[in-house]
Amino acid sequence: MNKWTFVLKDKGTNNQGWWLKISNLDELSEYYKLENPTRYGQVLENYLQDKHNLSLTDAIIRYSENNNYTILQGIKSFELMVAEQQIDSLIKNGAIYINKVGGYHGAYKDEPEYDEIILDKIDFPIEQITKKQNKNKFNEYGWLSPSGEFYESKWGTHGSKAREICKLKGINDGSIDGRDTLSNLGWVLIHNPSDPNNKTKYIVSNIKPLTKKQKDFLFGYFTDVGMYIKANEFIEN
């Protein structure tokens, strides 16, 4: 019987959570055997029931349409694509971490693991979630600092929030509304300037290269809202 290792990562941040740690190809193969039939079978069921707004289902439908696949071809191709990426990352990094909705990333050098639980089955430990973490993140645009601190800023308030952050941090703000000041210091803005009612479309605006802390946060942010393909843009290579 396999033993499964769960580790607590990003303790004390909005990205805190338990991840399944896969350390070799045998574990990954067993994970595929146990989890993939259920996950991808649910995609087909959702498709047949016309439930097209459900994270992974919606991603695979778009993937199939973009590649001129039937839904069955799209499910199999998408599953193989993710498997290949996970195998490559496992070989390259020595381990991968998978969260409870199937999002994953490779092991980073010297990345802290704050706790560890070993279980007989794949059953993610219950997280202690703060009120802020439990909010619907589709409503949370905002500013992200180079150190990974996130400051929520509702649509249309990014300038005033930038000025507030500058004042809070003692930053000399020489711009009109604070946006240029924060951006030039490496801050990232998560926003949607064109359509505040479209809660499935986000723009990540940054001038300077993203820090590891920012990539970690953005990976967790988009994984939490079910945008797996977007989340994988922020995997540290």
C-alpha positions in Angstrom: 0.0 0.0 0.0 1.3 3.4 -1.0 2.0 6.1 1.7 1.2 9.6 0.6 3.1 12.6 1.8 1.3 15.9 2.3 3.2 19.1 3.1 2.1 22.5 4.3 3.5 25.3 2.2 3.4 29.1 2.2 2.4 29.3 5.9 1.0 32.6 7.0 0.3 33.9 3.5 -2.9 34.0 1.4 -1.4 31.0 -0.5 -1.1 28.7 2.5 -2.3 25.2 1.9 -1.6 21.5 1.9 0.0 19.9 -1.2 0.6 16.2 -2.1 4.3 15.7 -2.6 5.2 13.3 -5.4 8.9 12.3 -5.2 9.3 9.6 -7.9 7.7 8.2 -11.1 6.1 5.2 -9.3 4.2 7.6 -7.0 3.1 9.7 -10.0 1.9 6.6 -11.8 -0.1 5.4 -8.9 -1.6 9.0 -8.5 -2.7 8.8 -12.2 -4.3 5.4 -11.6 -6.3 6.6 -8.6 -7.1 10.3 -9.4 -7.2 10.8 -13.2 -10.1 8.5 -14.0 -12.4 10.3 -11.6 -11.2 13.8 -12.5 -11.3 13.4 -16.3 -14.5 11.2 -16.2 -16.2 14.1 -14.4 -15.2 16.4 -17.3 -17.1 14.2 -19.8 -20.1 14.0 -17.5 -20.1 17.8 -17.1 -19.8 18.2 -20.9 -22.7 15.9 -21.5 -24.9 17.7 -19.0 -24.0 21.1 -20.5 -22.2 22.3 -17.4 -19.5 24.3 -19.3 -18.6 26.8 -16.7 -16.7 24.5 -14.3 -12.9 25.3 -14.3 -11.2 22.1 -15.7 -14.2 21.3 -17.9 -14.2 24.7 -19.4 -10.4 24.6 -19.9 -10.6 21.3 -21.8 -13.6 22.4 -23.9 -11.6 25.5 -25.0 -8.5 23.3 -25.5 -10.5 20.9 -27.7 -12.0 23.7 -29.8 -8.7 25.3 -30.3 -7.2 22.1 -31.6 -10.2 20.9 -33.6 -10.6 17.8 -31.3 -13.8 16.0 -30.2 -14.4 16.2 -26.5 -13.0 12.7 -26.0 -9.9 13.5 -28.0 -9.5 16.7 -26.1 -9.7 15.0 -22.7 -7.1 12.4 -23.6 -4.8 14.9 -25.2 -5.1 17.3 -22.3 -4.5 14.5 -19.8 -1.3 13.4 -21.7 -0.1 17.0 -22.0 -0.4 17.5 -18.3 1.2 14.1 -17.5 4.2 14.9 -19.8 4.7 18.3 -18.1 4.5 16.7 -14.6 7.0 13.9 -15.6 9.4 16.5 -17.0 9.1 18.7 -13.9 9.6 15.7 -11.6 12.7 14.5 -13.3 14.1 18.1 -13.5 13.3 19.2 -9.9 13.2 15.9 -8.0 9.6 16.3 -6.9 6.3 18.0 -7.7 3.6 19.3 -5.5 -0.1 18.7 -6.5 -3.0 20.6 -4.8 -6.5 19.3 -4.1 -7.9 20.6 -7.4 -5.1 19.2 -9.6 -2.9 22.2 -9.9 0.8 21.5 -9.6 4.4 22.9 -9.7 7.9 21.6 -9.4 10.0 21.6 -6.3 11.9 24.9 -5.8 15.4 24.9 -4.4 15.3 25.5 -0.6 11.5 25.9 -0.6 10.3 25.6 3.0 7.8 22.9 4.0 6.2 23.9 7.3 4.6 20.6 8.2 4.2 17.1 6.9 1.5 14.4 7.2 1.8 10.9 5.8 -1.5 9.1 5.0 -2.6 5.8 3.6 -4.8 7.4 1.0 -5.0 10.6 -1.0 -7.1 12.7 1.4 -5.9 16.3 1.7 -5.7 17.6 5.3 -8.3 20.2 6.4 -6.8 23.7 6.2 -7.4 26.5 8.6 -8.7 29.2 6.3 -9.0 32.8 7.3 -12.0 34.8 6.5 -10.1 36.7 3.8 -8.7 33.4 2.3 -12.3 32.0 2.1 -13.6 34.9 0.1 -14.5 34.4 -3.6 -11.2 35.5 -5.2 -13.0 36.3 -8.5 -13.8 39.6 -6.8 -10.3 40.3 -5.6 -8.2 42.5 -7.9 -5.3 44.2 -6.3 -1.6 45.0 -5.9 1.0 42.4 -5.2 4.4 43.4 -3.6 7.8 41.8 -4.6 7.7 40.0 -1.3 4.3 38.4 -2.1 2.0 40.6 0.0 -1.4 41.1 -1.6 -3.5 44.2 -1.1 -7.1 43.9 -2.4 -8.3 46.7 -4.6 -11.8 46.6 -6.1 -12.3 47.6 -9.7 -11.8 51.3 -10.3 -9.9 51.9 -7.1 -6.3 50.8 -8.1 -5.0 54.4 -8.2 -6.3 55.3 -4.7 -5.1 52.0 -3.3 -1.7 52.6 -4.8 -1.5 56.0 -3.0 -2.7 54.3 0.2 0.0 51.7 -0.1 2.7 54.3 -0.7 1.6 56.2 2.4 1.5 53.0 4.5 5.0 51.9 3.3 6.5 55.4 3.5 7.2 55.4 -0.2 7.8 58.8 -1.8 5.1 59.0 -4.4 5.9 61.4 -7.2 3.3 60.2 -9.7 -0.3 61.3 -10.1 -2.0 58.3 -8.6 0.7 56.0 -7.3 0.5 53.4 -10.0 3.7 54.3 -11.7 5.5 54.5 -8.4 4.6 51.0 -7.3 5.1 49.5 -10.8 8.6 50.9 -11.0 9.4 49.3 -7.6 8.4 45.9 -8.9 4.8 45.7 -7.7 2.3 43.8 -9.8 -1.3 44.8 -10.5 -4.0 42.1 -11.0 -6.9 43.8 -12.8 -9.3 43.9 -15.7 -9.6 47.5 -17.0 -12.1 46.8 -19.8 -14.9 44.8 -18.2 -15.5 44.7 -14.5 -18.4 42.3 -14.9 -16.3 39.6 -16.5 -14.9 37.7 -13.5 -13.2 35.1 -15.6 -10.6 37.4 -17.2 -7.6 38.8 -15.4 -4.6 40.9 -16.6 -1.4 40.7 -14.7 0.5 43.9 -15.3 4.2 44.3 -14.3 7.2 46.3 -15.4 9.9 44.4 -13.7 10.5 40.6 -13.8 8.3 38.7 -11.3 10.0 37.6 -8.1 9.7 34.0 -6.9 7.3 35.1 -4.2 5.1 36.8 -6.8 5.1 33.7 -9.0 4.2 31.5 -6.0 1.3 33.8 -5.1 0.0 34.1 -8.7 0.2 30.3 -9.2 -1.9 29.8 -6.1 -4.3 32.7 -6.9 -5.2 31.3 -10.4 -5.3 27.7 -9.2 -7.7 28.7 -6.4 -10.1 30.1 -9.0 -9.8 27.1 -11.3 -7.7 28.8 -14.0 -5.2 26.0 -14.3 -3.6 27.0 -17.7 -3.2 30.6 -16.4 -1.7 29.3 -13.2 0.9 27.2 -15.0 2.2 30.4 -16.6 3.7 31.2 -13.2 5.5 27.9 -12.5 9.1 28.7 -11.6 11.4 27.1 -14.2 
